[in-house]
Amino acid sequence: MSDIDRIVGRLSGRDPRAAPTKARLETLLARYAEKGLKDALGGAPREGPSGGECLAIESFLPVSLSFPDVRSAEEAFLSELRLLFGIGCARDHDLRQEGYESIPSLLGHPRWCEAAASLIEDWGSPLDAERVHETLSTWLPTSHPLFLQLLALVSPAEALFLDLETLGLGGAPVFLAALGRPEGDGIHVTQYLARSLDEEVPLLEQVGAEVAVSSILLTYNGKAFDWTTLVERSAYYGVSLPRPPVHVDLLHHARRAFRDRLNDVRLGTVEAELLHIRRLDDLPSEDVPEHYATYLETGNPGPLVPVVRHNRQDVGSLALLLSRLLWQADHGR
């Protein structure tokens, strides 16, 4: 057993925080006492580049998701005059009053023609998502609706939803990662599970391989947590993590779009009050580390069952939230 496994063992040996957690764990341990991981979760081992394995669990979520139209998205980007250095709200208003409605129209302006030509050349034709994202990030807040339009510039198969489960905050070990890609009429989800924390390295390698073939990363609070955690844990082990793709954090967009109708923008609140999702017998996020630690100590897969279900549903909720945000962008509030 590794040092980190022993640390987790001490975590699970502490007094339970609440009776419901203890009761849930006892029920799961009894129900799955005679079952192995494959019986409880399915999946199959998958080997990483370093030779280690983790468990890969495949599933499909029937979530309808339509990406923005390419032509409309390109028009939206090219209509935002404030993406040129020196053009703020006041100057944008004045230019529009003079008949300049788009960046290409400024090619005929005596002052802004060179800046407009330079930006158009930099973005390329067709528009390059990464270069457009770099410009947006320089001049607009991360919650601006134009960031969602970046999805129009990539293939749906190049979009990646990501959600991690860890043993806490502040660079704690990652033991489960859900990765979802649009496929047909839904989202194909692959979950990588570290069956012991010695398998964290192959898990990180698998996630890195998925990120490497993606153009857009979609998370919820991922800029503050999920991606930061991946960077920290990969650095800890010396695992190579690819250059991050365009990252759209849906938390920022949910806060902008729904702050006047929700008490808070926790994913659970967004699910219940906006998406009308009701999770039956769901596991609270704060109980996830306790469940994994109990699995490590006992070898019983029962405590992992609600954790894997919770993680998979998070990806489904991200897809539904994205669909709602894109619909709102098209139809207004």
N, C-alpha and C positions, 0 to 999 in steps of 0.2 A: 504494500500500500504506500502511495506517495505521501509526502508531507502535506500536500494540499488536501488529499483525501482525509487525513487525520484531522485537519482543521474543520472540515465539513462534518466529520463524525462528532466533534465536540459541539458543533452547532445543533445537531439533531438531538444531542443528549441533554440540552437545557430543558427547563420546565416549559410545557406548552403555554403559548400566550393566551389561548382562549379555548373554552370547552368545545366549540364547534370544530376547530381545527383538529383537536385530539379525536373527537368522535368520527370525523370524516376519515382520518388516517386509519383508525381502527377498523372501520367498515371496509375500506379499500384493501387493507392487509389481509383481512379475512376472505374477501371475495376472490382475491388473486393469489391466495397462498399456494395453490398447486399449479400455477401457470408460469410460463416463461415469458421473456420479452416478446418473442414472435407471436405467441398466442394473444398477448395483451395489446400489442401495438402494431403488429405486422412489420413490414419493412425488411430490408436486407442490408448486410454490411457493405460499405463502400470504402475503397482504399484511396487514401490521399497520396500526393507526390512523394511524401517522405516514407511511405510504406505502411503507416498506421491506418487503422480503420475506425469509422464511426458508423452509426446506424442511419440509413436513409429511408424515410417513410414518405411514400408518394400518395397524393390524394387529388381530388378535383372538386372545385367549388363552382356551382352554376351561378356565376355572377355576371350579369349583362354589363358590358363596358364598351363604350364607343369613344374612340379618340377624336380630338378636334379635327376639322377639315384643314388640309394643308393650305389651300388657297386663302381661306379666311384667316388662318394663323399668320401667314406671311403678310397679309394686308394689315393685320393688327400690329405686328412688330414695326413695319415700315411707316405706320401712321403715328408712332410715338416720337414726336420731335425732341422730347426731353432726353432722348438717348444720345444726343450730340452734346459734347462739352460746351458749356456756356449758355445753353438754352434751358431756362427754368420756366416756371408756370407763367410768369408775366410775359416773357418773350415769346413763349409758345402761343399765348393768346394773340399777341400782336402779329405774329407771322401768319396765323390762321386768318386774321382779319385782312391781311394783304393777299390771301389766296393760296398760301403754301400749306397744303393739307397733309403732306407726306414727306419722308426723307428724300425719295427720288425727286420730288418737286423742287427741293432745295438745290438741285444741281444747276438750276438757273439763277440762283441767288448770288449776288456779288460777294457777300461775306461768308455764307455757309456752304458754298458749293464744294470747296475742297474737303471740308469735314464730312459732308454727306457722301462724296465719292469715296473717301477713304473707308468709311464705315461699310458702305455697300460692298466694296471690294473685300474687306476683311470677313464679312459674313459669308461670302461666296454665293454661288448659284448652282443647285438649290441651297437654301440657307442651312448653315452648319449649326446644329443644336448647341454644341459646346461653345462656339464663338458667340452666338447670340446670348447664351446664358451668362457668359463673362461680362458682356455689355450690360445686360439687365442687372446683374449683381452690383455693378459699379454705380448705377444711377437710381435704382428703384429698391424699395423695401422688399424683403423676401416674401412678403404676403401679397404682393401685387399679382392680380389675375393673369398678367402676361406670362408668368412663370409656368402656369398650367398649360398655356398654348405651346410650350416646347414639346409636348407629347406628340404634336402633329408632325414634328420634324424627324421622328424616328419610327422604326417598325415596332408594332406592339410587342413582338417577341424580344425586343431589346429593352423593354421596360421591366424593372425588377422591384417587387414589393419585398420589404425586409422587416422582420421583427425578431428580436433576441430575447431569450430568457437567461438570466444570470443569477449568481448567488448573492446579489446585492448591488450597491452603487459603488462608484469610485474605482473602476477597473477590476471589479470582482470577476471570477471565472465565468466564461460562457459555457453553458451545457446544452443549449437547444437553440437552433436557428430555423426560422421559417422563411422560405423564399418562394414568392409567387410570381408566375409569368402569365400574361394573357394568352389564352389558347382556345381557339374556337369560340364556343359560347360560354366561356368561364375562365377560371384561373387555375392553372396547374400549380400545385403546391408541393415543394419538396422540403421536408424537415430533416435536419441533421441533428442527431442526438449523440452526446457523449455518454456512453454506457458506464464509463468511469471518467474521472477528470484527467486521467492519462490520455483520453481520446480528445481532449480539447484541441490539440494541435491539428489532427486530421479534420476536425470540424472547421477550424479556422481556414484551413487550406481549401476545403470544399466551398466555403462561402466566398473566399477570394477568387476561386475559379469562376464562380457564377457572376461575380461583380465584373470580372475582366471581360466578359462577353456581353455586357450591358451598357446601354447608352444613357439611361435615366434610372436613378435610384429613388424609390418612393417609400417614405417612412412616416412615422408619427412621433415627433420629438426625437427623430433620429440624428439631427445635427448636434443636439446636446448629449444624447445618450448612445443610441445604437452604433452609429458610425465612430464616435469617439471611443467607445468600448472596443470595437474591432481594431482600431488603430493601436490602442494601448495593449491589448492582449497579444496581438500579432507581434508588436515590438518586444514584448516580454519574452516571447519564445524565439524571436528571430525569424518569424514567418514573413515571407514577402507578401505584402498586400498591394494590389494594383492601384494605379492612380485612380482616384475616385471619379466616377462618371458625374454627369449633371445630377445634382441632388435636390429634389423637391420635397420639403418637409411639410406634410399636410396639416400639422398642428398650426403653423403660422396662417395657413389659408382658412382653417376652421375658425380661428380666433377672429380674423378679419370679417369673415362672412356671417358668423352666427353669434358674435359676442352680445348682441342686443336681445337675443332670444334664449340664451342658455345661462345657467348660473355659473358654470365653469366649462372648460373645454377638455376635461379628461375624456379619454376615449370611451369609457363606460357611459358618461353623460351624453356624449354625442350619439352613441348607439341607441340609448333608451329614448332620448327626447327628440332626436332628429331623424335617425334612420329606422326607428321603431323595431329595433332588434332586442329580443328578450333572450338572454342566455339562461337556459335552465340548468340549475345546479352547477353554476360556474364557480371556478376557483378564484378567490380574490388574489390579486397580484402579489400582495404582501405575504401570502402563504406559499408561494411557489418555491422559495429556497428551502423551506421546511420539508416540503414534499420530496424534493430531490434528495436532500440529505437523508431522509428516512429510507428512500430507495437504496442509497449507497450503503447504508449500515445493514439493512436487512436482506438486500438482494431481491426483494419482492417488487415486481413491476407495478403493482397496484397504484402506488402514489404518483406514478408518472402519467397514468391515463388522463386525469383531468388537466395536467400540465400541458400535455401534447394537444389536447382538444382546445384549451384556452389559447395556446400559441397559434394554432391553425385558424381559429376564429378571428384573431387579431388581424391576420392578413386578409381574410374575407371582409372584415369591417373596413379596412383601408381601401379596398377596391370599391366598396359601396359608397364610401365617403367621397372618393375621387369622382365617381359617377355623378353624385349629387352636386359637387362643386362645379363640374364641367357643365351640367345642366343649368345651374344657376348663372354661370357665365354667359350662356347662350340666351337665357330667357329672363334674366333679371331676377330680383327678389320676389 
